Amino acid sequence: MTEIRTTLDPEDWTDLRALGHRMIDDMIDRLAAIRDGKVWQQMPDPVRAGFRAELPRQGVGAEAAYRDFAETIAPYASGNAHPRFMGWVQGGGNPAGMLAELLAGGLNENCGGRDHVGLAVERQVIAWSAGMLGLPRETGGLLVTGSSMANFISLLCARRHVLGAPVRADGLRGAKLVGYAQAGVHRCVPGAFDMAGLGTKALRRIPADADCRIDLAALEERIAADRASGMTPFFLVGTAGAVDTGAIDDLATLADIAARHGLWFHADAAFGALAALSPTKRGLLAGIERADSVAFDFHKWAQVQYDSGCILVRNERLMLDTFAQAANYLVSDARGLAGGAPWPCDLGPDLSRGFRALKVWMTMQSYGADRLGAVVDRTCALAQRLAARIDATNALNRLAPVPLNIVCFRYDDGGDDLDALNADIVADLQEAGAFVPSTTMIGGKRAIRAAIVNHRTNEADIDALAEAVIAAGQARRNRSP
Ligand SMILES: *Cc1c(COP(=O)(O)O)cnc(C)c1O
């Protein structure tokens, strides 16, 4: 019987070094040629079945595991790195961020707390983010999984703010808290109300106007009605980049309304926040600098690898008040590695945390904010190009304004069953591996939604998408009786 090694490191590093070099070469080759491959392909059944195998008692070694990766994992990735992926709102990633993931893995930092460089890098990223949005330098924040978590954290801070310290021990005790957001609010915001124990009904969904922005008069009416019926309005969400259309609420007026009614003003700027780096688009965010908290993602328009979301809270103290817990073994000290307070674990719900900040930091250091702003500008210009193309084509109808980088439209030949037809067109394009748009409902109509987020997408991709939608629509019609 061979003895089982009790360290995971090799006896001799030579083979690992060669394997590591090959992995990096392969991934760089893959990125360099990404445009030539399919956007996405479905896993064949045998591949799918392979992922139901039992836990291996004996390992096959990193070399063989990498062979498996190359054959059964890499080919079936979701495709959002590809320039013709326009589904949902997903970033394409970037080469510096990819390498940063390797570096972070090597360091294996736990960024929950203590006095080490990971926390300094994260604080720098938070300070950069606050500066980008015009919030004060002392703004608190954390890198988190995504805007879903960031929105949840902001809601918990607001709940702590309005109910005071007792809420942490006693819970809601019948408090009738209500919050407000536009009808197109992302699903994670009602989800946050659910998780925070407030219930989804406590989020009032205010109608949107023709530009898909929150109707300000309806908002004021609803706040007044809630107050009159004994509710406690406490939280106002401004959507900066609605997920369906890219619409940005009138944040400056929302900040006024929040101030007038004593509400916590939160901006869900999941992807829209990056418009702050674009000279031509940043004006759309006016008022965000007055927010009490902002949720946004680096993994969308900023092209940083998944996952990398960010929560900013103007008053860092409130994050501590909301999340800090006493534990003897975790007390921070003035000296040694146990210094470095306040620790991220006291600013949010996670104790152990990876070094998410490194890939953000590497991306910003490598390319600079202006280059990311140029990506934002370009993707918006590509969206305008697609919108113009749609507007000039009889068989295509545009279903929403295009303030940023999302275009909602559909194939419309005047025939029946346009909802089903457009859903089929999207699935056909996806299954062919040619394009990945997604669908949504706009005004009760099934829309094809092209969210142009990826820095690799170009004019030819946009023109080809319009052609492909028309061709797929015609092919479907010709096929059916
Ligand atoms: C993507 C998105 C979210 C959710 O963010 P995740 O990073 O996926 O958790 C929330 N709000 C808006 C407007 C979004 O676009």
The ligand as an ORCA input file, in Angstrom:
! r2SCAN-3c Opt
* xyz 0 1
  C     -27.396     42.682    -12.251
  C     -28.261     43.561    -11.435
  C     -28.502     43.296    -10.090
  C     -28.011     42.042     -9.413
  O     -26.634     42.031     -9.400
  P     -25.818     40.682     -9.225
  O     -24.416     41.143     -9.343
  O     -26.236     39.783    -10.341
  O     -26.157     40.125     -7.894
  C     -29.239     44.196     -9.377
  N     -29.747     45.308     -9.962
  C     -29.556     45.584    -11.254
  C     -30.127     46.838    -11.828
  C     -28.800     44.724    -12.049
  O     -28.587     44.996    -13.337
*
